[in-house]
Amino acid sequence: MIAGEQRLRAVVMAQDLVPSLAVSEGYSPFFAQSLVLLGPWWAKFTALNRDWKVVMSKAGVLQDKDKEKHLGLNFLIFGYRGVVEYFELLHEHRASLQVSV
């Protein structure tokens, strides 16, 4: 395992190479171009999941009636947040995905 900044540089280099390697291995151009988006999406998804766990851990002190409301509202909040973050990434990477807006 490479530590610290060296590991980060290795990951970034691998992420840069993966789309071109995917094309050379016979994967479709759509899949190869999508890989540019998948790395940042995974980072956002990981943060969303972490935040979800924090919010859900606080539900333990609520009464049953309040837990149901807590779960329902937070499910909607986090669901919409995930959709918004995904579309923000699509917009940010639209040039590399060759999407015209």
C-alpha positions in Angstrom: 0.0 0.0 0.0 1.4 3.3 -1.0 1.0 6.0 1.7 0.1 9.6 1.8 0.5 11.9 -1.3 2.1 9.1 -3.3 -1.0 7.0 -2.9 -3.2 9.9 -4.0 -1.0 10.6 -7.1 -1.1 6.9 -8.0 -4.9 6.9 -7.8 -5.2 10.0 -9.9 -2.8 8.6 -12.5 -4.8 5.3 -12.6 -8.1 7.2 -13.0 -6.6 9.2 -15.9 -5.5 6.0 -17.6 -8.6 3.9 -17.0 -10.8 5.4 -19.8 -8.2 4.9 -22.5 -7.4 1.4 -21.2 -11.1 0.6 -21.3 -11.3 1.5 -25.0 -8.2 -0.5 -25.8 -9.7 -3.5 -24.0 -12.8 -3.4 -26.2 -15.2 -1.6 -24.0 -17.6 0.9 -25.6 -16.6 4.6 -25.9 -19.7 5.3 -23.7 -18.4 3.2 -20.9 -14.9 4.6 -21.2 -16.2 8.2 -21.1 -18.5 7.4 -18.2 -15.5 6.4 -16.1 -14.5 10.1 -15.9 -17.7 10.7 -14.0 -17.7 7.5 -11.9 -14.7 8.5 -9.7 -16.1 11.9 -8.6 -19.6 10.3 -8.2 -18.2 7.6 -5.9 -16.6 10.3 -3.7 -19.9 12.1 -3.4 -21.7 8.9 -2.7 -19.3 8.0 0.0 -19.8 11.4 1.7 -23.6 11.1 1.3 -23.5 7.7 2.9 -21.4 8.9 5.8 -23.8 11.8 6.4 -26.7 9.5 6.3 -25.2 7.3 9.0 -24.6 10.3 11.2 -28.2 11.4 10.8 -29.6 7.9 11.4 -27.5 7.4 14.5 -29.4 10.3 16.1 -32.7 8.5 15.6 -32.0 6.1 18.5 -33.1 8.7 21.1 -36.4 9.4 19.4 -39.8 8.0 20.2 -41.3 5.5 17.7 -43.7 8.0 16.2 -40.8 10.5 15.8 -38.5 7.9 14.4 -40.9 7.2 11.5 -41.0 10.9 10.6 -37.3 11.2 11.0 -36.6 8.3 8.6 -39.2 9.5 6.1 -38.0 13.1 5.9 -34.3 12.2 5.8 -34.9 9.5 3.2 -36.4 12.3 1.0 -33.7 14.8 1.8 -30.9 12.4 1.1 -32.6 11.0 -2.0 -32.9 14.4 -3.5 -29.5 15.4 -2.4 -28.1 12.4 -4.2 -30.0 13.2 -7.4 -28.8 16.8 -7.3 -25.2 15.9 -6.8 -25.3 13.4 -9.6 -26.7 16.0 -12.0 -24.2 18.6 -10.8 -21.4 16.1 -11.8 -23.1 15.5 -15.2 -23.1 19.2 -15.8 -19.5 19.6 -14.6 -18.3 16.8 -16.8 -20.5 17.5 -19.8 -17.6 18.4 -22.0 -15.7 15.2 -21.4 -19.0 13.2 -21.7 -19.7 15.0 -25.0 -23.1 16.1 -23.9 -24.4 19.3 -25.4 -26.6 21.5 -23.3 
